[in-house]
C-alpha cells in the first residue's frame, strides 16, 4: 500500500523577549496505509512517544501565526534511547535508506528471526546475544560492506546493470577488489564467536564465555579444549548472565549398580542422542542406551527392567540386568496383576 506522508516539523514560538517555546513533531500530509491500519506503537505518527503517551501530531501552522497562551507547564526531560524497531518501522527505515525492495522485505525479516539474530518482544524486535556478536564481528572485519551507503549504492548499480547502463563484470570486479583483502584478513584472524562474561569457571578458574552450538547458546570455559566445562545460563531482568542448574526430575527408578543409591534419569549427548544415566554422577558413572522401566523382574525380583533399544530408536525385548532373563511385556502385566 502507499506509505503515509508526514512533514517532520519544529515550531518555535516567541514568548515575550525572554522565552522561546519549541514543539517538535509531525504533520500528516497524506494518510496512505494508515487510513486502514495503524500500528499500536505508531498510532501518533513517526515522532510519537509511546512511553509517555504524548501525542506529537502537530496542527497545521504557518509562519506568523499567533497562538493563544493557555498555560505553561514546566517539565524536566531526560535523553531517552531510540525505541526498538518494530517490523513496520524497520521496513520504513530500510525504505528511507534505499535498502531492499518490497519483494525482499519479508525475506529480510524472516532471515533475522529464523537465524535467531533478533526475537520478538511484544511487538518490538530485540537483538539476541548471537545477533549482537555477529553484527560486531562483521562490522569489525568488513567495515566497507557493513554500512548503509554501500548497500544502497550496490542496489543502485545493480539496477543500472538491469537497465543496461552498467557492465555486470565491472561491477563485480570493483566490489571484489576491496572485498578480497578484507575476506583474507578475516579468514587469517578467524576465531570462535564468543561473548565474555564475569562468571569464573568452577573447575579451572578461567573466565566463562557465551558460545553457540546447533542446540543454542551455552556457557563454556575460555580455555577450551584444555577445560571442557560447560553450563546452562539465563539473563536476569538487568541483563546479567547467571548460571542455571537444571536438576533432572526424580524417576523413582533405582540405579542397578551395587552400592549406589542414585536414580536413573534421561540425559542427552552433545549431539542430542538420548541415554539414561545415574543422577549421582560423577560419583556413579553408570549409563546405558537401553530404556529403564520401573518394574521388577518376574524371575529374580530385581529392579529395574530394561528395554533394548536398537539403532534408529527401534524398541527391542525386555531383559533383566541382574539375572539376564528376557521376557515380553505381557509377563510384566501378569506379574503386576
Secondary structure as a PSIPRED ss2 file (coil, helix, strand):
# PSIPRED VFORMAT (PSIPRED V4.0)

   1 X C   1.000  0.000  0.000
   2 X C   1.000  0.000  0.000
   3 X C   1.000  0.000  0.000
   4 X C   1.000  0.000  0.000
   5 X E   0.000  0.000  1.000
   6 X E   0.000  0.000  1.000
   7 X E   0.000  0.000  1.000
   8 X E   0.000  0.000  1.000
   9 X E   0.000  0.000  1.000
  10 X E   0.000  0.000  1.000
  11 X E   0.000  0.000  1.000
  12 X E   0.000  0.000  1.000
  13 X E   0.000  0.000  1.000
  14 X E   0.000  0.000  1.000
  15 X E   0.000  0.000  1.000
  16 X C   1.000  0.000  0.000
  17 X C   1.000  0.000  0.000
  18 X C   1.000  0.000  0.000
  19 X E   0.000  0.000  1.000
  20 X E   0.000  0.000  1.000
  21 X E   0.000  0.000  1.000
  22 X E   0.000  0.000  1.000
  23 X E   0.000  0.000  1.000
  24 X E   0.000  0.000  1.000
  25 X E   0.000  0.000  1.000
  26 X E   0.000  0.000  1.000
  27 X E   0.000  0.000  1.000
  28 X E   0.000  0.000  1.000
  29 X E   0.000  0.000  1.000
  30 X E   0.000  0.000  1.000
  31 X C   1.000  0.000  0.000
  32 X H   0.000  1.000  0.000
  33 X H   0.000  1.000  0.000
  34 X H   0.000  1.000  0.000
  35 X H   0.000  1.000  0.000
  36 X C   1.000  0.000  0.000
  37 X C   1.000  0.000  0.000
  38 X C   1.000  0.000  0.000
  39 X C   1.000  0.000  0.000
  40 X C   1.000  0.000  0.000
  41 X C   1.000  0.000  0.000
  42 X C   1.000  0.000  0.000
  43 X C   1.000  0.000  0.000
  44 X C   1.000  0.000  0.000
  45 X C   1.000  0.000  0.000
  46 X C   1.000  0.000  0.000
  47 X C   1.000  0.000  0.000
  48 X C   1.000  0.000  0.000
  49 X E   0.000  0.000  1.000
  50 X C   1.000  0.000  0.000
  51 X C   1.000  0.000  0.000
  52 X C   1.000  0.000  0.000
  53 X C   1.000  0.000  0.000
  54 X E   0.000  0.000  1.000
  55 X C   1.000  0.000  0.000
  56 X C   1.000  0.000  0.000
  57 X E   0.000  0.000  1.000
  58 X C   1.000  0.000  0.000
  59 X C   1.000  0.000  0.000
  60 X C   1.000  0.000  0.000
  61 X C   1.000  0.000  0.000
  62 X C   1.000  0.000  0.000
  63 X C   1.000  0.000  0.000
  64 X C   1.000  0.000  0.000
  65 X C   1.000  0.000  0.000
  66 X C   1.000  0.000  0.000
  67 X C   1.000  0.000  0.000
  68 X C   1.000  0.000  0.000
  69 X C   1.000  0.000  0.000
  70 X C   1.000  0.000  0.000
  71 X C   1.000  0.000  0.000
  72 X C   1.000  0.000  0.000
  73 X C   1.000  0.000  0.000
  74 X C   1.000  0.000  0.000
  75 X C   1.000  0.000  0.000
  76 X C   1.000  0.000  0.000
  77 X C   1.000  0.000  0.000
  78 X C   1.000  0.000  0.000
  79 X C   1.000  0.000  0.000
  80 X C   1.000  0.000  0.000
  81 X C   1.000  0.000  0.000
  82 X C   1.000  0.000  0.000
  83 X C   1.000  0.000  0.000
  84 X C   1.000  0.000  0.000
  85 X C   1.000  0.000  0.000
  86 X E   0.000  0.000  1.000
  87 X H   0.000  1.000  0.000
  88 X H   0.000  1.000  0.000
  89 X H   0.000  1.000  0.000
  90 X H   0.000  1.000  0.000
  91 X H   0.000  1.000  0.000
  92 X H   0.000  1.000  0.000
  93 X H   0.000  1.000  0.000
  94 X H   0.000  1.000  0.000
  95 X H   0.000  1.000  0.000
  96 X H   0.000  1.000  0.000
  97 X C   1.000  0.000  0.000
  98 X C   1.000  0.000  0.000
  99 X C   1.000  0.000  0.000
 100 X C   1.000  0.000  0.000
 101 X C   1.000  0.000  0.000
 102 X H   0.000  1.000  0.000
 103 X H   0.000  1.000  0.000
 104 X H   0.000  1.000  0.000
 105 X H   0.000  1.000  0.000
 106 X H   0.000  1.000  0.000
 107 X H   0.000  1.000  0.000
 108 X H   0.000  1.000  0.000
 109 X H   0.000  1.000  0.000
 110 X H   0.000  1.000  0.000
 111 X H   0.000  1.000  0.000
 112 X H   0.000  1.000  0.000
 113 X H   0.000  1.000  0.000
 114 X H   0.000  1.000  0.000
 115 X C   1.000  0.000  0.000
 116 X C   1.000  0.000  0.000
 117 X C   1.000  0.000  0.000
 118 X E   0.000  0.000  1.000
 119 X E   0.000  0.000  1.000
 120 X E   0.000  0.000  1.000
 121 X E   0.000  0.000  1.000
 122 X C   1.000  0.000  0.000
 123 X C   1.000  0.000  0.000
 124 X E   0.000  0.000  1.000
 125 X E   0.000  0.000  1.000
 126 X E   0.000  0.000  1.000
 127 X E   0.000  0.000  1.000
 128 X C   1.000  0.000  0.000
 129 X H   0.000  1.000  0.000
 130 X H   0.000  1.000  0.000
 131 X H   0.000  1.000  0.000
 132 X H   0.000  1.000  0.000
 133 X H   0.000  1.000  0.000
 134 X H   0.000  1.000  0.000
 135 X H   0.000  1.000  0.000
 136 X H   0.000  1.000  0.000
 137 X H   0.000  1.000  0.000
 138 X H   0.000  1.000  0.000
 139 X H   0.000  1.000  0.000
 140 X H   0.000  1.000  0.000
 141 X H   0.000  1.000  0.000
 142 X C   1.000  0.000  0.000
 143 X C   1.000  0.000  0.000
 144 X C   1.000  0.000  0.000
 145 X C   1.000  0.000  0.000
 146 X C   1.000  0.000  0.000
 147 X C   1.000  0.000  0.000
 148 X H   0.000  1.000  0.000
 149 X H   0.000  1.000  0.000
 150 X H   0.000  1.000  0.000
 151 X H   0.000  1.000  0.000
 152 X H   0.000  1.000  0.000
 153 X H   0.000  1.000  0.000
 154 X H   0.000  1.000  0.000
 155 X H   0.000  1.000  0.000
 156 X H   0.000  1.000  0.000
 157 X H   0.000  1.000  0.000
 158 X H   0.000  1.000  0.000
 159 X H   0.000  1.000  0.000
 160 X H   0.000  1.000  0.000
 161 X H   0.000  1.000  0.000
 162 X H   0.000  1.000  0.000
 163 X C   1.000  0.000  0.000
 164 X C   1.000  0.000  0.000
 165 X C   1.000  0.000  0.000
 166 X C   1.000  0.000  0.000
 167 X C   1.000  0.000  0.000
 168 X H   0.000  1.000  0.000
 169 X H   0.000  1.000  0.000
 170 X H   0.000  1.000  0.000
 171 X H   0.000  1.000  0.000
 172 X H   0.000  1.000  0.000
 173 X H   0.000  1.000  0.000
 174 X H   0.000  1.000  0.000
 175 X H   0.000  1.000  0.000
 176 X H   0.000  1.000  0.000
 177 X H   0.000  1.000  0.000
 178 X H   0.000  1.000  0.000
 179 X H   0.000  1.000  0.000
 180 X H   0.000  1.000  0.000
 181 X H   0.000  1.000  0.000
 182 X H   0.000  1.000  0.000
 183 X H   0.000  1.000  0.000
 184 X H   0.000  1.000  0.000
 185 X H   0.000  1.000  0.000
 186 X H   0.000  1.000  0.000
 187 X H   0.000  1.000  0.000
 188 X H   0.000  1.000  0.000
 189 X C   1.000  0.000  0.000
 190 X C   1.000  0.000  0.000
 191 X C   1.000  0.000  0.000
 192 X C   1.000  0.000  0.000
 193 X C   1.000  0.000  0.000
 194 X C   1.000  0.000  0.000
 195 X E   0.000  0.000  1.000
 196 X E   0.000  0.000  1.000
 197 X E   0.000  0.000  1.000
 198 X E   0.000  0.000  1.000
 199 X E   0.000  0.000  1.000
 200 X E   0.000  0.000  1.000
 201 X C   1.000  0.000  0.000
 202 X C   1.000  0.000  0.000
 203 X C   1.000  0.000  0.000
 204 X C   1.000  0.000  0.000
 205 X C   1.000  0.000  0.000
 206 X C   1.000  0.000  0.000
 207 X E   0.000  0.000  1.000
 208 X E   0.000  0.000  1.000
 209 X E   0.000  0.000  1.000
 210 X E   0.000  0.000  1.000
 211 X E   0.000  0.000  1.000
 212 X E   0.000  0.000  1.000
 213 X E   0.000  0.000  1.000
 214 X C   1.000  0.000  0.000
 215 X C   1.000  0.000  0.000
 216 X E   0.000  0.000  1.000
 217 X E   0.000  0.000  1.000
 218 X E   0.000  0.000  1.000
 219 X E   0.000  0.000  1.000
 220 X E   0.000  0.000  1.000
 221 X E   0.000  0.000  1.000
 222 X C   1.000  0.000  0.000
 223 X C   1.000  0.000  0.000
 224 X C   1.000  0.000  0.000
 225 X C   1.000  0.000  0.000
 226 X C   1.000  0.000  0.000
 227 X C   1.000  0.000  0.000
 228 X C   1.000  0.000  0.000
 229 X C   1.000  0.000  0.000
 230 X E   0.000  0.000  1.000
 231 X E   0.000  0.000  1.000
 232 X E   0.000  0.000  1.000
 233 X E   0.000  0.000  1.000
 234 X E   0.000  0.000  1.000
 235 X E   0.000  0.000  1.000
 236 X C   1.000  0.000  0.000
 237 X C   1.000  0.000  0.000
 238 X C   1.000  0.000  0.000
 239 X C   1.000  0.000  0.000
 240 X C   1.000  0.000  0.000
 241 X E   0.000  0.000  1.000
 242 X E   0.000  0.000  1.000
 243 X E   0.000  0.000  1.000
 244 X E   0.000  0.000  1.000
 245 X C   1.000  0.000  0.000
 246 X C   1.000  0.000  0.000
 247 X C   1.000  0.000  0.000
 248 X C   1.000  0.000  0.000
 249 X C   1.000  0.000  0.000
 250 X C   1.000  0.000  0.000
 251 X C   1.000  0.000  0.000
 252 X C   1.000  0.000  0.000
 253 X C   1.000  0.000  0.000
 254 X E   0.000  0.000  1.000
 255 X C   1.000  0.000  0.000
 256 X C   1.000  0.000  0.000
 257 X C   1.000  0.000  0.000
 258 X C   1.000  0.000  0.000
 259 X C   1.000  0.000  0.000
 260 X C   1.000  0.000  0.000
 261 X C   1.000  0.000  0.000
 262 X C   1.000  0.000  0.000
 263 X E   0.000  0.000  1.000
 264 X E   0.000  0.000  1.000
 265 X E   0.000  0.000  1.000
 266 X E   0.000  0.000  1.000
 267 X E   0.000  0.000  1.000
 268 X E   0.000  0.000  1.000
 269 X C   1.000  0.000  0.000
 270 X C   1.000  0.000  0.000
 271 X C   1.000  0.000  0.000
 272 X C   1.000  0.000  0.000
 273 X C   1.000  0.000  0.000
 274 X E   0.000  0.000  1.000
 275 X E   0.000  0.000  1.000
 276 X E   0.000  0.000  1.000
 277 X E   0.000  0.000  1.000
 278 X E   0.000  0.000  1.000
 279 X C   1.000  0.000  0.000
 280 X C   1.000  0.000  0.000
 281 X C   1.000  0.000  0.000
 282 X C   1.000  0.000  0.000
 283 X C   1.000  0.000  0.000
 284 X C   1.000  0.000  0.000
 285 X C   1.000  0.000  0.000
 286 X C   1.000  0.000  0.000
 287 X E   0.000  0.000  1.000
 288 X E   0.000  0.000  1.000
 289 X C   1.000  0.000  0.000
 290 X C   1.000  0.000  0.000
 291 X E   0.000  0.000  1.000
 292 X E   0.000  0.000  1.000
 293 X E   0.000  0.000  1.000
 294 X E   0.000  0.000  1.000
 295 X E   0.000  0.000  1.000
 296 X E   0.000  0.000  1.000
 297 X C   1.000  0.000  0.000
 298 X C   1.000  0.000  0.000
 299 X C   1.000  0.000  0.000
 300 X C   1.000  0.000  0.000
 301 X C   1.000  0.000  0.000
 302 X C   1.000  0.000  0.000
 303 X E   0.000  0.000  1.000
 304 X E   0.000  0.000  1.000
 305 X E   0.000  0.000  1.000
 306 X E   0.000  0.000  1.000
 307 X E   0.000  0.000  1.000
 308 X E   0.000  0.000  1.000
 309 X E   0.000  0.000  1.000
 310 X C   1.000  0.000  0.000
 311 X C   1.000  0.000  0.000
 312 X C   1.000  0.000  0.000
 313 X C   1.000  0.000  0.000
 314 X C   1.000  0.000  0.000
 315 X E   0.000  0.000  1.000
 316 X E   0.000  0.000  1.000
 317 X E   0.000  0.000  1.000
 318 X E   0.000  0.000  1.000
 319 X E   0.000  0.000  1.000
 320 X E   0.000  0.000  1.000
 321 X C   1.000  0.000  0.000
 322 X C   1.000  0.000  0.000
 323 X C   1.000  0.000  0.000
 324 X C   1.000  0.000  0.000
 325 X C   1.000  0.000  0.000
 326 X E   0.000  0.000  1.000
 327 X E   0.000  0.000  1.000
 328 X C   1.000  0.000  0.000
 329 X H   0.000  1.000  0.000
 330 X H   0.000  1.000  0.000
 331 X H   0.000  1.000  0.000
 332 X H   0.000  1.000  0.000
 333 X H   0.000  1.000  0.000
 334 X H   0.000  1.000  0.000
 335 X H   0.000  1.000  0.000
 336 X H   0.000  1.000  0.000
 337 X C   1.000  0.000  0.000
